[in-house]
Amino acid sequence: MTYEHLGHKLVNALGEDGRASLRGLADELGVSVTTVSNHLEELEKSGVITGYGPDIDYDALGYDVTAILQLKVEGGAISEISAELENESQMLSVYEVTGDFDIIAIGKYIDTDDMNHQIKDLLGHPAIFETNTSIVLNIISEGDRLELPIPPETV
């Protein structure tokens, strides 16, 4: 086995099972445990792998409402509002975007009252001048990881 594209292969394997052991990864990829350990260390140091965590089913925890918030924000306040959203405990994702809105945020809530309370608090900010909130009806795919393409081996 060559080590070509081993980093991509490790990222994909960890995407499937973030708790995989070094031995399990080594066996799956046909390399030594030391090789896996060294490559993982390189991926961590370079910032490709930033952490390891569980996949969580928020519905099982009682967070039955997913909301997508679109915000138009006064230009100079975009970073401030993004930071406020990032610090909201129920926000999963916050994006500064192009298009009709400046920020899109995705949050999880126990119910619509919980969502309504948090959104009203947030939207009282004077720099937010237009919003659009959508409630997700059905989650088709969520939290999927990008599988990195592995080019063919070269000889």
C-alpha positions in Angstrom: 0.0 0.0 0.0 1.3 3.4 -0.9 0.6 6.4 1.4 -0.7 8.4 -1.5 -3.9 10.2 -0.5 -3.8 8.6 3.0 -4.9 11.8 4.6 -8.1 11.9 2.5 -8.7 8.2 3.2 -8.3 8.8 7.0 -10.7 11.8 6.9 -13.3 9.7 5.1 -12.8 6.8 7.5 -13.2 9.1 10.5 -16.3 10.6 8.9 -17.9 7.2 8.9 -16.7 6.4 12.5 -15.2 9.2 14.5 -14.5 6.8 17.3 -12.5 4.3 15.2 -9.4 3.1 16.9 -5.9 3.5 15.4 -5.7 -0.2 15.0 -9.1 -0.3 13.2 -8.1 2.5 10.9 -4.7 0.9 10.2 -6.4 -2.4 9.3 -9.0 -0.7 7.1 -6.4 1.2 5.2 -3.7 -1.4 5.1 -1.0 0.6 6.9 0.7 0.4 10.3 -0.7 1.9 13.4 2.3 4.2 13.6 1.6 5.5 10.1 -2.0 6.2 11.0 -1.0 8.0 14.2 1.6 10.1 12.4 -0.8 11.1 9.6 -3.5 11.9 12.1 -1.1 14.1 14.0 -0.2 15.9 10.8 -3.9 16.4 9.9 -4.5 17.8 13.4 -1.5 20.1 13.4 -2.4 21.5 9.9 -6.0 22.2 11.0 -7.7 19.7 8.7 -9.0 17.8 11.7 -10.2 20.2 14.3 -11.9 17.9 16.8 -13.8 14.6 17.4 -17.3 14.5 18.5 -20.5 12.5 18.6 -23.3 12.6 16.0 -26.4 13.8 18.0 -30.1 13.1 17.3 -31.6 16.3 18.5 -35.1 15.0 18.0 -34.4 12.3 20.5 -33.5 15.0 23.0 -36.8 16.8 22.5 -35.6 19.5 20.0 -38.5 19.0 17.6 -38.3 22.3 15.7 -35.6 23.2 13.3 -35.7 26.8 12.0 -33.8 28.6 9.2 -33.4 32.3 9.8 -32.5 34.7 7.0 -31.4 38.1 8.1 -30.8 41.4 6.3 -28.3 43.4 8.5 -26.9 46.8 8.3 -23.5 46.3 6.6 -21.2 47.3 9.5 -23.0 45.0 11.9 -22.8 41.7 10.1 -19.9 40.5 12.1 -21.5 41.5 15.4 -24.8 39.8 14.6 -23.0 36.7 13.3 -21.1 36.5 16.6 -24.3 37.0 18.6 -25.9 34.1 16.7 -22.9 31.9 17.1 -23.1 32.4 20.9 -26.8 31.4 21.0 -26.9 27.9 22.5 -29.5 26.6 20.1 -27.8 27.7 16.9 -26.1 24.9 15.0 -24.9 26.9 12.0 -24.3 30.5 11.1 -23.3 31.7 7.6 -22.5 35.1 6.2 -23.8 34.8 2.6 -24.3 36.6 -0.7 -27.7 37.2 -2.1 -30.9 38.8 -0.8 -29.9 38.2 2.9 -26.7 38.7 4.7 -26.8 36.0 7.3 -28.4 32.5 7.4 -28.6 30.7 10.7 -30.0 27.2 11.5 -31.3 26.6 15.0 -32.9 23.8 17.0 -35.8 24.4 19.4 -37.9 22.3 21.8 -41.1 23.8 20.4 -42.4 26.9 18.5 -42.8 28.9 21.7 -39.1 28.3 22.5 -38.2 29.3 18.9 -40.4 32.4 19.0 -39.0 33.7 22.3 -35.3 33.4 21.1 -36.0 34.8 17.7 -37.9 37.8 19.1 -35.0 38.5 21.5 -32.5 38.4 18.7 -34.6 40.4 16.2 -34.9 43.3 18.6 -31.4 44.3 17.5 -31.6 47.7 15.7 -29.1 46.6 13.0 -31.4 43.8 11.7 -33.9 45.4 9.3 -35.5 42.4 7.6 -35.9 38.7 8.5 -37.4 35.6 7.0 -37.9 32.5 9.2 -38.7 29.0 7.8 -39.6 26.0 9.9 -38.3 22.7 8.6 -41.2 20.2 8.0 -39.1 17.1 7.3 -35.4 16.6 7.6 -34.2 14.6 4.7 -30.4 14.8 5.4 -28.6 16.6 8.2 -25.1 16.7 9.4 -23.7 14.6 6.6 -20.0 14.8 6.0 -18.4 15.4 2.7 -16.7 12.3 1.4 -13.4 13.4 -0.2 -12.7 12.0 -3.6 -9.7 9.6 -3.8 -7.8 9.9 -7.1 -6.5 6.7 -8.6 -3.2 5.5 -7.3 -0.2 6.4 -9.4 2.7 4.1 -9.9 
